Amino acid sequence: MRHVALAIAVAMTTTLAITMPATAGTYSYGQRQSCVLKTVKTYGAYGRVVIRKVRICK
């Protein structure tokens, strides 16, 4: 009986682990985010160039 319960728990855990990342990027209305990666150039405290990549999502 314990082995059956353990097998069911493992099966449910793997099922949830596979399906959850697939639904993480959607809104509640069924629309996906559209993201763009933008490179931003700024200057540090000592005048050095710092290049960052910023994700802009709509």
Contacts in CASP RR format, 6 or more apart in sequence:
PFRMAT RR
TARGET T0000
AUTHOR 0000-0000-0000
METHOD contacts of the structure
MODEL  1
MRHVALAIAVAMTTTLAITMPATAGTYSYGQRQSCVLKTVKTYGAYGRVV
IRKVRICK
25 32 0 8 1.000
25 33 0 8 1.000
26 32 0 8 1.000
26 33 0 8 1.000
27 33 0 8 1.000
33 57 0 8 1.000
33 58 0 8 1.000
34 57 0 8 1.000
34 58 0 8 1.000
35 55 0 8 1.000
35 56 0 8 1.000
35 57 0 8 1.000
35 58 0 8 1.000
36 55 0 8 1.000
36 56 0 8 1.000
36 57 0 8 1.000
37 53 0 8 1.000
37 54 0 8 1.000
37 55 0 8 1.000
37 56 0 8 1.000
38 53 0 8 1.000
38 54 0 8 1.000
38 55 0 8 1.000
38 56 0 8 1.000
39 51 0 8 1.000
39 52 0 8 1.000
39 53 0 8 1.000
39 54 0 8 1.000
40 51 0 8 1.000
40 52 0 8 1.000
40 53 0 8 1.000
40 54 0 8 1.000
41 49 0 8 1.000
41 50 0 8 1.000
41 51 0 8 1.000
42 49 0 8 1.000
42 50 0 8 1.000
42 51 0 8 1.000
42 52 0 8 1.000
43 49 0 8 1.000
43 50 0 8 1.000
44 50 0 8 1.000
END
